[in-house]
Amino acid sequence: MFSKSFTGILLLLFSLFSLGYAFHTTLRDLRNQGTPMAEERLGQDGKQKVYVLYLHGNAKCITCKEILERTTETLESSFVMPMNKGVLVYREINMDLPENREYANTFEYFATSVVLALYEKGELKTWKNLDKVWDFANNPDAFVPYFTKELESMLEKGGLTP
């Protein structure tokens, strides 16, 4: 009898803790929903460049966070030169913000995505949703080569490789 009551109390405490943690992280994400997109709409400056876009909503699952981490780590380790030259730009776009909703149709947004977009003279020329990032999120040995190959291909399409 005592063990059933004790187990019930533990389950209740665990549930309350989990609910509190979920509420805390949701509020934190809502407070931090600012996005670098405010300073520049995609392609606005008219220069030729490739954008790496991490499209997401307010709430991010564990896999979404792994995709974000793998993407930024790969950019910081392998694509510093094109980023410093300004021909490769990384942006996180919160698709739940009204000012970013136009991108939902443009990039056929459904769920957290990594999209490569080539802009020339202020116009979107081509783009690709890297849908396999979901398959490789837990496997850096597969994610990094996949992401690197796709990004190098997009840079080549734009004639932006050295």
C-alpha positions as CSV (number, residue, x, y, z in Angstrom):
1,M,0.0,0.0,0.0
2,F,2.8,2.4,1.0
3,S,4.8,1.6,-2.2
4,K,1.8,2.4,-4.4
5,S,1.3,5.8,-2.7
6,F,4.9,6.6,-2.8
7,T,5.1,5.7,-6.5
8,G,2.0,7.8,-7.2
9,I,3.6,10.8,-5.4
10,L,6.8,10.3,-7.4
11,L,4.9,10.2,-10.7
12,L,3.0,13.3,-9.7
13,L,6.2,15.2,-8.8
14,F,7.9,14.1,-12.0
15,S,4.9,15.3,-14.0
16,L,4.8,18.7,-12.3
17,F,8.5,19.1,-12.8
18,S,8.3,18.2,-16.5
19,L,5.4,20.6,-17.0
20,G,7.3,23.4,-15.2
21,Y,10.4,22.7,-17.3
22,A,8.4,22.7,-20.6
23,F,6.7,26.0,-19.6
24,H,10.1,27.5,-18.7
25,T,11.7,26.6,-22.0
26,T,8.7,27.7,-24.0
27,L,8.8,31.1,-22.4
28,R,12.5,31.4,-22.9
29,D,12.1,30.6,-26.6
30,L,9.3,33.2,-27.0
31,R,11.5,35.8,-25.3
32,N,14.4,34.9,-27.6
33,Q,12.5,34.8,-30.8
34,G,14.3,37.8,-32.3
35,T,16.0,37.0,-35.6
36,P,18.9,38.5,-37.5
37,M,16.5,38.8,-40.5
38,A,15.4,42.2,-39.3
39,E,18.6,43.9,-40.6
40,E,18.3,42.4,-44.1
41,R,15.6,40.8,-46.1
42,L,16.9,38.0,-48.2
43,G,18.6,39.3,-51.3
44,Q,17.8,42.9,-50.4
45,D,21.3,44.2,-51.0
46,G,21.3,43.0,-54.6
47,K,24.6,41.1,-54.3
48,Q,25.0,37.6,-55.4
49,K,25.2,35.2,-52.4
50,V,24.1,31.9,-51.0
51,Y,22.0,31.9,-47.8
52,V,22.0,29.0,-45.4
53,L,18.6,29.3,-43.8
54,Y,17.6,27.5,-40.6
55,L,13.8,27.7,-40.7
56,H,12.1,26.9,-37.4
57,G,9.1,27.7,-35.2
58,N,8.9,28.9,-31.7
59,A,9.3,25.4,-30.2
60,K,12.3,23.3,-31.1
61,C,12.5,19.6,-30.5
62,I,15.8,17.8,-29.6
63,T,16.3,16.8,-33.2
64,C,15.7,20.4,-34.4
65,K,18.4,21.6,-31.9
66,E,20.8,18.9,-33.2
67,I,20.2,20.0,-36.8
68,L,20.9,23.6,-35.8
69,E,24.1,22.6,-33.9
70,R,25.4,20.5,-36.8
71,T,24.7,23.2,-39.3
72,T,26.4,26.0,-37.4
73,E,29.4,23.8,-36.4
74,T,29.9,22.9,-40.1
75,L,29.7,26.5,-41.2
76,E,32.1,27.7,-38.5
77,S,34.6,25.0,-39.3
78,S,34.5,24.6,-43.1
79,F,33.0,27.8,-44.6
80,V,34.7,30.6,-42.8
81,M,36.2,32.1,-45.9
82,P,33.0,32.5,-48.0
83,M,31.2,33.8,-44.9
84,N,33.9,36.4,-44.3
85,K,33.7,37.4,-48.0
86,G,29.9,37.9,-47.6
87,V,29.1,35.4,-50.4
88,L,27.7,33.0,-47.9
89,V,25.3,34.2,-45.2
90,Y,23.7,32.2,-42.4
91,R,20.3,33.2,-41.1
92,E,17.9,31.7,-38.6
93,I,14.3,32.5,-39.5
94,N,11.5,32.0,-37.0
95,M,8.6,31.1,-39.2
96,D,6.1,31.8,-36.5
97,L,6.8,35.6,-36.7
98,P,4.4,37.4,-39.0
99,E,7.3,39.3,-40.8
100,N,8.8,35.9,-41.9
101,R,5.6,34.3,-43.2
102,E,6.4,35.2,-46.8
103,Y,9.2,32.6,-46.7
104,A,6.8,29.8,-45.8
105,N,5.4,29.8,-49.4
106,T,8.7,30.6,-51.0
107,F,10.6,27.7,-49.4
108,E,7.6,25.4,-48.9
109,Y,8.1,25.4,-45.2
110,F,6.5,22.5,-43.3
111,A,8.7,21.8,-40.3
112,T,12.2,22.8,-39.1
113,S,14.4,22.9,-42.3
114,V,17.8,23.8,-43.6
115,V,17.4,25.6,-46.9
116,L,20.1,26.8,-49.3
117,A,19.0,29.8,-51.4
118,L,21.0,31.4,-54.2
119,Y,20.2,35.1,-54.8
120,E,21.4,37.1,-57.7
121,K,20.7,40.8,-58.2
122,G,18.1,40.7,-55.4
123,E,16.2,37.8,-57.0
124,L,15.9,34.2,-55.8
125,K,17.5,32.1,-58.6
126,T,17.4,28.6,-57.0
127,W,16.9,27.0,-53.7
128,K,17.1,23.5,-52.1
129,N,15.6,22.1,-48.9
130,L,18.1,19.8,-47.4
131,D,15.6,17.2,-46.2
132,K,18.1,14.6,-45.3
133,V,19.3,16.7,-42.3
134,W,16.5,15.0,-40.4
135,D,18.0,11.5,-41.2
136,F,21.5,12.6,-40.3
137,A,20.8,14.8,-37.3
138,N,22.1,12.2,-34.8
139,N,25.0,11.2,-37.0
140,P,27.7,13.9,-37.6
141,D,29.7,11.5,-39.7
142,A,26.8,11.5,-42.2
143,F,25.5,15.0,-41.7
144,V,28.7,17.0,-42.3
145,P,29.6,15.4,-45.7
146,Y,26.0,15.7,-46.9
147,F,25.6,19.3,-45.8
148,T,29.1,20.2,-47.1
149,K,28.5,18.6,-50.5
150,E,25.1,20.3,-51.0
151,L,26.5,23.7,-49.9
152,E,29.5,23.5,-52.1
153,S,27.2,22.6,-55.0
154,M,25.1,25.6,-54.4
155,L,28.1,27.9,-54.2
156,E,29.4,26.4,-57.5
157,K,26.0,27.1,-59.2
158,G,26.4,30.7,-58.2
159,G,30.0,30.9,-59.4
160,L,30.9,31.8,-55.8
161,T,33.7,29.3,-55.2
162,P,37.4,30.5,-55.4
